[in-house]
Amino acid sequence: MRILLTGIPSYLQRTVSGVSGATVRHRPYFDDILTKKNVIDQVKKIANTGNYLIGEGAGHALQGHDVTYVPFWHLANSLTSDDVYDELARTFDICVFASANLLRPGLSADLEAQVFEKLKLPVVVMGIGIQKKANLRDDLPAGTQKFLDVLRDKESYFLTRGYFTSEFLKEQGMKFVRPTGCPSLYFNPNGMRQALAKIANPELVEAQKIAFGGYLGSVADTLVDAHVLLKPDSTAHYVIQDEVTVYNVDIVGDDQTLAYDPPSGRIIAPLEYKHQEKWQRKHELHVFFDTNRWRTWASQLDLSFGRRFHGCIITMQAGVPSLMIAVDDRMREMLEFIGFPHLEAQIWNRETQKKAYLKEFLSTIDAQASIDRYDACETNFRTALNDIGIKQASIAKAAPAATGQATRTHEAA
């Protein structure tokens, strides 16, 4: 099948040099990321580095087919060109649109509505989800309603992040709707199983090589998490996703200030942000613009503990156990669907004996049940694609590592 993939991209979109009609040109290299301006520009292009996992997962699910990633900006810029859209219709059989939190107040999908109204191809919307449940039906922007109206009236398929989104879309009259979870969940299934097998280990409370994620610059929650788990002489490793553009983590200096070390993925310039003075541990801040480098770095860790869904998923892809703290509706929907063990933020935040609570929580996890649930979700995802006509290759399953093994729980960072 000839597939036009668009929407949220993988990190490989960084090589796109231009698009003409249905032809995409790529450079044989990535632009350097060294300065403050480089870092901020690259984050702005993807909005949130965790989005790279969505585009990567969507693309990987299409392997075995003739797939071309066409940037959505090209489709939007070509709305007045019938020739471009005619060429796209001749070149491809179907369009897969990698999506995320598209259904939310404050984001009107006007461009998406215009593009898919003009695009004469069946459309698969993969990974669509809801940012916030409250009042969504009343507050849905007009452009997003138009987007749904367009897709209801053409051949379209919705693979959602979870059950609530599926029910909402069915109420909107969509015909093919399947809850399948985020496509990032199925990028490296064997790594995910290994991570799940290792999480039921109470000794992880003593882990010292930990990746943290959250909302640095907004709230101090992640600092508290680090202080609970790390010994005074350990180093906290925090992974930035969008903090430098959204949560006022300021890289000190002018645009040309040397700010980033690509081999380590570390921010090397001074930073200023709210609650910074509350740190009681040495800390390093990382940001990654290449998911393979991110996974390689994550593979050296004992644990990922955080409030960012994709910051934990990429660590699981590397076979490292991860425990998420659910902070909002989008995380809860995805975690409810996939069945991963997780903590609820309100409960965790008010717990006074956090370390003892966490040890007890880890000791009660049924790792095999989590793996079985994951296997069923992966089968469901691939079956949905098969039903659409995007045939899936069989993937060999490796036996997961035994629970509690292969963790370096007492090694200092």
N, C-alpha and C positions, 0 to 999 in steps of 0.2 A: 504493500500500500504506500502511496505517495502522500506524505504527511507534512502539512504546514504547521510548525510549532511556533507559537507566539506567546505573548504575555510575559510573566515573570521569567527572566533568563537564568541560565547557569553562569558561572564565572567566565565561561568561554565567550560570552558576548563582549568581553573586553578586547577581543581580537577583531571585531567587526570594523571594517574600514569604510564600507559603503554598501548601498543596496540600489539595484536598478531593476524594476519590474519584479520578477520572481528570483533574480540572481543576487546572492549575498557574497560580498568579497571579504576575505579575512587577511589580516596581517600575520606573518609568521612569528610574532612576538607580542608580548604584553608591554604596555606603557610602564615606565618606571614609576614607582611610588616611593618617594623619599621625603618630600617637603610637607609642610602643613597643608598647603593648597592641594597637593596631590592626594593626601588622605581624605580631606573633606570632599573634594570633587568625586572621588571614587565611591564614598559612602552615599553621596547624593544620587549618583547614577543608579544605585540599586535600592536606595531608601533605607534598607536594613540588610546587613550582610547575611543574616539568617535566610533572607529570600533566595540566596544562591542555591540553597538546598532544595527549595521547591522546584525551581527550574531544572536543576540537575536530576531530581527524582522523576519529574515528568519526562524529560528527554530519555533517561535510562529505561523507563517503562516502554518506550517505543522502539527499542533496539530490535534489529532484524527487519526493520522497514526502511524505506527511503525517506529520511527525515531532514528537513531544512528548517533551521531556526530563522524566522523572519522577524526582525524587531518590530514591536507594536508601533513604535514611532513612525516607521515607514508606512504602515497601513494607514495610520492617521494622517500623515502628510500627503498621502495619495488619494484622499477621498474625492477630489475633483477630477481624478484621472480614470475614465472608464477603461482605457487601454491597460493600465496596471491591473485592475481588478479582473479584466477579461483574461489576462495572462496568468494570473493566480488561479483562476478557475480551470484553465487548460492544464496547468502544471501539476496541480495537487488534486487528491481525491477527498481529503478531509482536513479540517483545521482542529488542532488541539490548543486550547487556550489555558495556559498555566495560571492559576488564580490563587487568591488567599482570602483576605478579609474584605471581600468586595461588597458584601451586604452590610452596610452600616450608615447611620446618620452622619452627615458631614462629608460624604464622598458620593458625588453624583457621577454615575457611569455614562455620561453623555457621549464621549468619544467611542466607548465600547459599543454603545447602541448604534451609532452611525456606521462604525466599521462592519459590524456583523449584519446590519441591514443591507449593506452594499456587497458583502462577500457572498458569492453564490456557491457556498460549500456547506456540507454538514459541519456542525460545530460540537466539539467535546469540551465542556468546561470542567477542568480537572482541579480539584483541591479547593473549591469555593467554600467559603465559610462566613460566619456571622461574627462581627466584632463584639457586639453587645446586644443581648436579647431584649432588654427593656424597651418598650414602645417602638420596636422596629417596624411593626406593621403600620403604625401611624406616622412615623418619622422617615420612612424610606424616601430618599430624594427622587424627584421626578425623572431625572436621567437614568437612575437605576431601574425604576419601574419601566421605563421605555426599553431598556436593555432586556429585561425579562419578557416584555411583550414581544419584542423582535424574535427572541429565541423560542418562545412558545409557538410562534407562527411558522417556524421552519424546522428542519430536521436537526434536533439538538439533543445532547446527552449531558447530564450533570452527575459528576462524581464528587460528592461532598465530603467535607471534613468530619461530619458527624450526623447524629440523628436529628437534632433540632433543625439544622439547615435543610435536611431532606424534607422534613415535614412542612417547613415554610415554603419550599419550592413546589411541593405537591399542591399546597393550598393555592399557589399562584397558577396552577394549571399545567405545570411541566409534566411531560409524559414519562420520560426515561430519567429516573432519579435513583441513584444508589449511594448510600453512605459507604465510603471506602477509606476515609482517613486522608491525611496529607500524603502526597506521593513521595515525600522525603523518607517516609517510614520504610519504604521497600527498596531503597537504593542498594544496601548491602545487607540482605537478610541474615546471613550467617554471623556478621558482626553484631547485629541486633540481638540475635539469640544468645550469643556469648555474653553480651552485657547483661541480659535478663538473668542468665544463669548465675551470674556473680553478685547480683544485688542483694540476695537474701543472706547477708553476712554481717552480723552485728559488729564484727571487728572493723568494719569500714568506718566506724566512728573515730578510729584512731588514725585514719589515713591523713597524710600530710601533703601529698601531691594532688591538689584538688583544683579543678577549674570552677570558678564562680561566674555567675551571670545574673544580671538584674537590671536595675534602673539607676545606675550611678549618676549622680548629678541631680536626681529628683528626690529619692528617699534613701535613708541609711540602712535599709533592711539587709542588703548584702554584706555590709561591713559587720553587722551583728552576726550574720551567719559565719563569716570568716573567723571572727573572734571566738565563737563557740567551738569550732572544730579544730582550728590550728593552734599549735603550741607557740609560745612567744617568739621562738627563734625560727619559725617557719615563714615561708613567703607565700602570700596570697596571689594567685594568678587569676585575674579578672579579664574576661573577654568582652570587648566592646562590640556592639552591633549597630547602633544608631545614635549613641549618646553624644557624639561630637556634633550632630546636627539637630537633635531633638531635645536633649536633656541638659544642654548648657555645660557640657564638659569642654572647657576651652583649652586648646593647645596654645600655650604662651609663645608669642613671637609673631613676626610678620609672615606673609605668604611663603617666603622662600626659606624659612627656618627649617633646618634639618630635623625631621620629626619621627621618622619611621625607619626601622631596621628590618628589611625584607626577610633575611634568613631566619630570624627568630620570631618575626611577626610582632615585635614589641614597639610600643610608642616610646621614643627616647627623648622627646622634648618635655619640659615641665608642663604640668597641667594645673588648671584651677577649676574647682567645681564645689557645689554645695556639699557640706558634711565632710569635706576632705580632712579637716582637722581631727575627725573622730577615729581615724585609722590608728590601730594599736599593733599592727603587724607590718613588716616589710611587705611591699606589694608591687607587682608588675602588671601593667595593662597591655593587652594584646589586641590586635585586630587582624583579620585574615581576609584576603581578596582572592584566594585560591582554595577551594574546598579540599583538595588533596593535601596541601600544606597544613591546613587546619586539622585534618584527620591525623596526619603524621605527628603533629605536635601533641594532639590529644591522646594518641596511643601510648605516650610515655607516662600518663597520669594513673592515679589509683581510682579516682572518682570525679564525677561532675555533679555539682550540687547547685541548683539554680532556679531562677524565676523566668528563664527564657526557654521556650519550647525547643527551638532549633539549636540553641547553644548546647542543650543536652542531647538532642538527637544525633548531632554529628559526632559526639563522643561515643555514643552507643554504636554508631556505624563503625567506629574504630575498635569495638569490642570491649570498651571500658564501661563499667556500671555507672548509671546516672540516676539521680533522684531529683524529680522536679517538684517545685512548689507552685501549685496552681493559684494564679493571682487574678484571673479574669475569665469571662465567659468563653472566649476563644480557646484558652488552654483547657478549660474544664470539658468543653465539647470534644476536643481532640483526645484528651486523656480518658474520658469516659468511653469513647469509641474503641480505642486500642487496648484499654485495660491495663496500662502500665501502673505499677505501684507509684504513688505520689503523696505528697503532703498538701493539705489545704492551708493556704497562707494565713487565714484568720486564726486557725487553731495553732499553727506553728509559731506565729508571731507572739501570741500571748502565753505560750508555754514557758514556765519559769525554770524547769529542769530540762533544758533542750537536749542535752547530750544523752541523758538517761532515756528520755522519750524516744529519741532517734534510735538508740540501741534496741529498745523494745520493739519499735516499729519494724526495723530491719529483720529482727528475729522471727517475726510472724508472717513474712512474705512467703507466699507459695510460688516459688520460681517456676516450677513446671506448669502450673496453671497459667502463669503469665506467658510462657512460651507457647503453650497450646492455643491461647487466645490470639497471640500474634500470628501463629501459623494460619489460623482460620481467617484472620483479617487479610493476610497476604493472598490466600486463595480467593477470597471474595474480590479483592482488587483486580487480580488477573482474570478472573472469570468475567467481571464486568467489562473489561477491555475486550476479551474474546467475544462477548455478546454484541459489542459494538462493531466488531469486525477487525479490530486491531489485535491480531493473533499474538499470543505470548509464547516465548520459548520456555521450555522446561528448565528449571534452575536446580542444580544439585544442592542438597542441604548437608552442611557439615554438622557433626554432633557438637553441641555446645559444651564449653568447658564446665567441669563440675562446680557446683555452687561453692563459693568461698575460696576457690583456688586462683592462683595467678594474680593475687593482689599484693602489692608491696605496702602493707598497711602501716608500717612503722618507719618507713624511710622518709627522712626530712627532704623537703623540696630544695 
